[in-house]
Each structure stands twice: as C-alpha cells, then as structure tokens.
C-alpha cells in the first residue's frame, strides 16, 4: 500500500486568489514605514534615492526600520507573485472541471472576481517594488503612468465582463439567485475588485505633473469608485436581510470584514484625488478636514472589524479554521482586514493626527497609536504564514493501493 500526499489547496477554488492579495497587501504595509519615516522632498512617495540618503544619514533605529521595510516588501511581493502564478495555473486547469461549471451556475460565480482583484493588487505591489529597488525610476515615471493605466484598464475590462456575465445571468430571470445562500458579504467581492482597480487608476492623480494624465486618472478612478460604491450598497443591503433570516454562513464569516479593506482602498483613492486636485487644479483641503475624514473612515473599519470578530468568535471559526484542523479557502479573507486597518491607521496617524498637530511625530502618543497599527500588521503576517502552511503543506491522507 502507498500513502497519498494531499493538500487542501489541491481542491482548488477561485477564492484562493485571496492568498496572493493578502501577501501583496502586506508588502504595502511595509511600504508605510518608508512612506512616513523616510523624507522624500522631491516626490510624493519615497524612491530608491530617498531611501539611500536616509540610510546614509539616519540613526540606527531608522536604519533598522528601513531594513525591515525593504526585506518585508521583497518577501511579500515575492509571495504575492508566487501565489498569483500558482492561482493562474490552477485556475486554467480548473476551468475544464465540473466544479467550474457548477460554480458558474451558482451564487459563487461572483468569487471569480477574486482574480482581477489579485491582479490589480499585484500591479500596485510591483510599482512599490520599482520605487524602492530601482534607481532613477522617478526620472521616467511620467512614461510609466500611462502604461500602468493601460494595465489597470485591461483588468477593469476583465472585471466588468465577469460582473456583466454574473448579473446578466441572475437578473435576466427569477429563481436563479439563491437568496438562502446570500447570508454573508461574499457578494461584495466584485465591488472590492472594482475599488482596487480604481485606486490604481487614482495613483497618477497624486503623483503625476502632467495635467492630461492627472485628469484621466481623476475621471477613470471616479467612474470605477462610484460603480464599486453602488454595488456595495446593493449587495450589502440584500445580504444583511438574508443574514438576519438565515444566520451568517459559517465558512463565509470572514467576509463580514470585507468592508474594512474596501474603506481603506476608497480612502486612499479619495486622498490621491485630493492631492491631484491640489497640485494640478489648485483645489485645497486643510489638515483638519483630512483628520475628520480619516476619523470617519477608520470608525467604519472599527465597526465592521468588531462585528466580524464577534460573529466569528461566536461561530468558533478561529478554533476550527485557523488553529484547528479544518480548512476553508475563504479563510484567506481574514488577512485583508488586518492589512487594511494597518494601512489606514498609518494614514490616520500621520496625515490626520500629526498633520493637524494633534500629536507630535515620534512622540509617546505617536508610538502608542503606531503600536496598534503594527499589531494589526503582525496579525496579518501570522495569518498569511499560518494559512499557507495549512493549505499548501502536503500531509498524509488516505492509503491507496500500490501500483
């Protein structure tokens, strides 16, 4: 008798694209160290030359932070791309299986949007890798912005085609969409995907000095942002009704916190747009308004983070699917909320509290708030490695006859 070696990820589902998404998001969390702790007077974001100068002139704690940030970006960008390549290969094989046919005729068809969601995150992560590790990149950045918008445009077409196929099927006639299986926020995945593409489109608005590029960035990101918000309102409202009636689907419980990354993406999009309006079109927003805006956004995150954790704890989700022996591809949805809370936390602290002179940068209060953001990042890192071990490590399964 021979023993078969199996792993949970071999039972593929498109939601595994969230493994790539989470790793890419963690690369962004480490970029926050550089964004707010490395001076970058000549660009709106730190670039290779800024990092090199800060390393040469900085004190030991700053050098340690830079080293951790660069290692973190490199490691999680690698994991992001590795997971994306694996997913694309596995998905290509999955499309010829009966499971794919069944998925295309169920509510779960919307999980296909995890693919463009992950693709958009990878484009963002690669841009960060370029800024951090490629010398003189900023000298050609105006040529890169149109290329990036073309990439995001192709991903947007893919996402909108998928959404159109799904909505065309379920809205063309009644009885197709299973309301009893709508008892989670899983149907918000398409909205999250569109929002992720939109925030990528918004990047040139904050960083370009070309008025045409900035205007195109503002318009395209706004169109996609509005679509994502409308979709979120519709999907969330109907899902709450189903959850109140049937309870929250246990394996889809982590989706209750999908609002947390959605809010971070939307907040960064709006801040990028505000920066572009200020630098290119002479529109102004003061530090107090930014503080209030970020406070409102992080309050929404706290609400849904708390809601999700309360429900997951009541269902014993962590005991079974994170620390226990059960596995669910949907567990990767746990990573994004903690990544998102960390990223928006850094913006709230630095662009909100510090910019409005509520607290002093690098003072006691500053590090107290930052510790909360770092704790959220630590949870996300733990989840990525724990879930990767659970889902991608081979273990002995059932005995099978020898050849």
Buried (B, 14 or more C-beta within 10 A) or exposed (E): EEEEEEBBBEEBBBBBBBBBBBBBBBBBBBBBBBBBBBEBEEEBBBBBBBBEBBBEEBEEEBBEBBEEBBEBBBBBBBBBBEBBEBBBEBBEEBEEEEEBEEBBEBBBBBBBBBBBBBBBBBBBBBBBBBBBBEEEBBEEBBEBBBEBBEBBBBBBEBBBEBBEEBBEBBEEEEEEBEEEBBBBBBBBBBBBBBBBBBBBBBBBBBBBEBEEBBBBBBEBBBBBBEBBBEBBEEBBEBBEEBBEEBEBBBBBBBBBBBBBBBBBBBBBBBBBBBBBBEBBEEEEBEBEEBBEBBEEBBEBBEEBBEBBBEBBEEBEBBEBBBEEEBBBBBBBBBBBBBBBBBBBBBBBBBBBBBBBEEBEEEEEEBEEBBEEBBBBBEBBBEBBEBBBEBBBEEEEEEEEEEE
